[in-house]
Amino acid sequence: MEGIVKKRELWSALSELFVDNEINYDAIAKKVQSYSLDTIEYSLFYEVAPICSLNFSIVIPAVWSFFEI
């Protein structure tokens, strides 16, 4: 059970790369620093990106068009 909790922490940190606001790379690096590079790469490319990359292909909902920037 502890393994899946650790994986969720890693997945959560890596999923921040796929949000639609400013990315805090330093904060992500601090969250994943205890994992090996191989583990980070595998999780990013095979577990997180296939799910989260869909955020880039979804059309922005109409509600966002009413906000002034």
Secondary structure, DSSP 8 states (H G I E B T S, - for coil): -HHHHHHHHHHHHHHGGGSSS---HHHHHHHHTTS-HHHHHHIIIIIIHHHHGGGGTS---GGGGGS--
